[in-house]
């Protein structure tokens, strides 16, 4: 029979499930649900913004898994286990979402369709220019973004880091577009920070940009962070843009995962950063709206 602590954890898990999938019906990973449980158990978001830190997990992952096992199959929106490396990557292939509510695939294609050369049923896809590409350090994160149709909303193929090196046809597509960029989404960790440099070294001539996370992002958002052994960082392995506080944070053995970011915020932020700023379309009507918004007795700046 479960004790009081077990019942409290189950209630907190109920709240975490509702929050992880909000707003709407966002699909999320098991680790995203765990970090949402951490926010329910320790609501650091209510503290003043001037307090910037990365809290330790308030509940061990093992206890979370025990609570989850008691209701496996009942959680709508929870993605199933990750498929093996190389099975589905970018939206031309498909991954079984494994949500427990009928399953299906992220984009309606047969499960197991992979991104190996020649696997695509539409070879002319590779004849077009490719303005952007997203590489995720975590296969779980890549799968979550695909399951929520980010590759369609942002018009951007999504790959996992273990799918590297990039397919030559993707490289050819990037080369056809001036300013084409490979965006990298990684953890705030030494390994995550090294992924961007690894991509640059392995694909010379390709523009590579880091989306984060970096330690200052984790600190500003007060993400739950892992505690590892302290170490003396090799300066050559760290990006030059890290400040002293970020380097000290890493040296103390801290690390924060992308999955610690709330799912809705992650989707919204990645789409905005990948697409870039929208160029406003000016017309007669937008000009009239600008004049009306200027107000009486005021003049527009131009």
N, C-alpha and C positions, 0 to 999 in steps of 0.2 A: 504494500500500500504506500502511495506517495505521501511524503511528509509535507509540511507547510512550505518549505523551500521549493519543493518540486512543483507544487500547485502555483506558487507565485511565478516561477519560471515559465510555466505553461501559459499563464495569463499574459506575461510580458511577451511571449512568443506570438500570441494572438495579435497583440498590438503591433508587433514588428511586422507581421505578415501584411496587415492592413496598410501600414505606412510604406513598406517597400514597394508595393504595387500601385501606390497613388502618385499622381492622379491618373484616373483611367484604369487600364489593365496592363501595366508594364510587366514584362517578364524579367525575372531576376535570378541571380545565381545563389547557390547555397551560402557562399561567403558574404555576398551582399546582404542576405537575410541575417547572418550572424552579426555583421556590423550594425545593422538596424536594431537588432536586439541589444547590442551594447549601448546604443543611443537611448533606447527605452529605459534600460537599467541605470544609466548615468547620463541624464539630459544636460550635457555641458553647453548645449546651445542656448540655454536660458541665462548663462553667466554673461557679465559685461564683455563687450567686444574687445576691450583693452587687454583682457586676459588671454594671452596666446600661448597655447601649449598643446601637446599631443598626449591625451590620457592613455593609461594602460587599459587593457581589456578588463571590464568588471566581472566577466564570467568566463571560465575556461572553455575552450572550444569543445572539449570532451563532454561537458555538461550540456552544451547546446546540442550536440549530436544525439545525446540521450533523449532530450526533449523532442527533437525532430523525429527520432525513430518511433516515438509513441504515436505519431500522427502522419507518418509517411504516406503519401498518396492523397492526403486531404488538403494539401496546400496548393491552391490555384495560383498559377503564375510562376511557380518554382521550376526552373529548368532542371532537367535530369543530368546525369553524369556526362562529362565531356567525352566526345568520340576520340578515337586515336588520332595522332598527328597525321596531317595530310589528307584527312577525309572531310572535304568541304571547307571552303575558306572565304569566299568573297561575295557570295550572292549569285554567282553563276552556278556554283555548286549548291548543296543544301545540307543543312544539319537538322536532325530530329530535335525539336524543341523539348520533347519529353516533359511536358507540363503536367501530365497526369490527368488532363481533362480532354482526352481524345487524341493527344499527340499531334502528329502532322509535322510539317517542315516549316522552316522559317520563310520560305518563299514558294512553297507549293510544288517543289521538284522532288523527285524520288530520293529517299534517304540513301546516303552513301555516295552520291555523285561527287566526285572529287575534283580538285583543281590541278590535277596532274596534266601535263601537256597532252592535248588531244582528247581530254575528257569532256570539254564543253561541246554541247550539241550544236552550237552556233559559232563556227570558226571565224565568221566575219566580225565578231565582237572585237577581235584583236586588230582590225583594220582601222579603228578609230583612234583619235588622240585621247589621252588620259590626263586630265588636268590635276588629279589628286589621287592619293592612295594612302590608306591608313594601316599601319602595322602596330599591333598590340602585343605587349610583352606577354600577357596572359591569354591563353587560349580560351579560358572561361569568359573573359571580358569581350574578346572578339566575337564569341558565340552569342553573348547577350546582346551586343550591338546589332548583330545580324538578325537575331530573333525579334528585335524591336524595329526592324526595317530602317536602320540608320543608313545602310548602303543605298537605299532608295531615296530617302529624304535628303541626304547630303550628296547624292550622285557620286559615291565614293566606294570603290572596292575595299573590303576589310580583310586583312590577313592576320595570322598569329605569327609571332617571332619564330616559332619552330617550323614554319613553312618556308623560311629563308633558305637559300638565296632566292631573289625574285626571279620569276619566270622571264626568260628573254623576251617573250611577246609583250609582257607588261612593261618592261624597260623600253621596248620600241614604242609603245603607246605613250609613255611619258616623254620620250624624246620628240614626239610630234607636236607637243604643246609647249610654247614658250612659258617659262616660269612654273612648269609642273613641279609639284612638291610631294614628297613622301613624308607624311606626318607620323610621328612615333608617340604612342601612348604607353607610358611605363610607370612602374612604382617609384615612390620616393625611397630609393635604396641604391646602394653602390652598383648592384647588378643592373638595376633599371636605368640608372644614369649612363652606364656604359653601353647600353643598347644603341643609343643614337650614334655614338662614335663607331660602333661596330658596323652599323648600316652604311655610314659614310665611307669607312675604309673598304667595305666589301663591294660598294657600288660607286666607284669614282665617276664624277660627272653628273650624278643625280643630286638634286637639291633635297636635303633632308632637314626637317624641322621637328624639334621636340615640343609636344603639347604639355608635358609634365606627366606625372607629378614630380615636383621638386620639393625639398624640405619646407620652403617658405609657404608653399600651397598647403601642405599638411598642417603646418602650425597655424596658419590663418584660419583654416576650416576646423581646427581642433579635431582632426581625425584620430581615431583609435590607432595607436602605433605599437608595433611589436618591440620587445626589449631583447636585444641580443648582446653578446659579449662586446666590451669596449675594444677598440683597436686603433692603431695609428694609421690613418689614411695615407695612401700614396697620392701626393698632389697631382701627379701626372695622370691619374685615373679619373680625376674629378673635373667637371666642367669649370672653365675659368669664371663663369658668371655666378658661381655660388659665393655667398658672403660668409663672413666668419662664423655667424651663428649657425648657418646651415652646415658648415663643415664640422663644427663642434657637435651638432645634433647627430650627424652620421658617425662621428668618432665614438659617441656614446653607445653605439650599437642600435640606434633607432632606425625603424623603417616603417613606411605606411603604404598600403596597397591601394591601387586604383579602386578596388571593390569596396573600400571603406567610404567612398563617396556615395551619397544617396543616389539610387538608380535614375530618378528623374533628372536630378541635377547633372549627373554624368552625361546622359543623352543630350540634354540641352546645351551643355558646355562644349561637348565634342562636336556637335553639329555646327555650332557658331564658329568655333575655331577652325574647323576644316573648311567650311564654306567661305570664311572670310567675311569682311564687311560687305553688306549689300550696297550696290550702287543705285542711288535713287533715280527713278525714271521721271524726267521732267516733261511736262506738257502744259498746255494752256490751262487745264483744270487745276493741276498742282500749283501753278503760279497764282491763280485766283485764290486758292485755299491759303497760300502763304500770305497774300495781301490781307485776306480776311482775318487771319490769325495775328497780323501785326497790330491790329487794334486802332481805334480812333486816336488822332493826334500823335501817331507814331509813324515812322517811316522804316521800310525794310532796309537792311544793310546794303543791298545791292540793287 
